[in-house]
């Protein structure tokens, strides 16, 4: 993975855009890794008698994301909105294996 140049060291929009594109790629790589954990969850949940959607766990994840985003300087409302989309997508992915609740 190429090292990112700090934003303040980018002197042109082209330089900045290259860094944003690299960062976008890294974000996708992390999401792909996350999806592999979701796939593993769909293998483990049947043995533990768990459904794809566990509402308490969803809220636990959302609250943890809100806290982390606030600590790191991101708008918690935006983080929650993004994560709820990600969680819904993840649950749908699990349901393809487990069936719906």
N, C-alpha and C positions, 0 to 999 in steps of 0.2 A: 504494500500500500504506500503510495507516495505521501510524503510528509506535506501537510498543508502549510502554506505561507500565511502568517497572521494577517487579518484584514488590514491593519494599519500599515503593513508593508506592501500592500498592493497599490500601485501607482496609477493604474489605468483600469477602466471598466473591463477590458479584455482579461487582464491579469485576475481581477476579482471574479469574473465569470468562470475562468478555469478552476479556481479554487472552489467555487460553489458547485460546479459540475463534479469535482472530485469528492466533495463532501456528500453530494447526493448519491453517488456511487457507494460510498461507505455506509450511508443510511440503508440503502437497499441490501447491501451485504449483511448488515445486522438484522434486518427484517427477515431475510432468508434463513439466517441462523435461528431466529425466534420461531419461524415456521417449523423447523426441524424438531424443536422441543414440543410444539403443538402436536406434530405427528406422533411423537413418542407418547404424549399424554393420551392420545386416542388408542394407543396400544395398551397402556397401563390401566386406564379407567375401568374397563370391563372387569378386570380381575379384582378391583377394589369396589365394584358395585356403584361406580360414580357415573352420572350423566354428563353429557357434553357441557350443559349450562349449569353452573352452580352459582346462584345469585349472590350468596355471601362472598364467594371468592371474587366475583366480578367487582363488587363494591370495594373489597379489600385492595384489589389491584388499582382501581381508580383512585382511591384515597392515597395510596402510596405514590402514584404518579403525580397527583396534585401537589403533595408535599415536596417531592423531589423537584418538580418544576418550579415551585415557589422558591425553594432554596437556591436553585441554579439561575434564577432570573428569567424564567419563561412564564408567560401568562398561564396560570393554572386552568382557566376555563378553556383555553385553546388546547392544552395538553389533554384535558379530560375529553373534549370532543374528538380529538384524534384517536385517543386510546379506546374510546367506546366503539369507534369504527373498526379499529384493529381487533378488539375483543369480539365483536359480532362476526367479523370475518373468520377469526380463529375458531369460534364455536361452530360456525357453518362448516368449516373444514373438518372439525371433529365429527360433526353429525353425518357427514358423508360416509364415515366409517362406522359410527356407533348407532346411527339413526337419531331421529329427533326425539326430544323429551316427551 
